Amino acid sequence: MMQGAAERFSATFPHPMILKTVKLTAEGQAPIVVTAPAVPAAATVSVALPRLAPGTYAALGFCENQRT
């Protein structure tokens, strides 16, 4: 359990990906969609999160596969 709000969303893949957006949802709150900045594909992708209200969040990352 975290003692404070998350500051970043990160994910690691076995091949390069481009993170497009992260959708955060929490019960009783409107979804928050965070758009990732345009960066080259990488096996580890991340994006800074906005300041979040206290609560339990689910995160869903949308990525683009850069595997050839």
Secondary structure, DSSP 8 states (H G I E B T S, - for coil): --SS---EEEEEEEEEEEEEEEEEE-TTS--EEEE------EEEEEEE-----SS--EEEEEEEE---
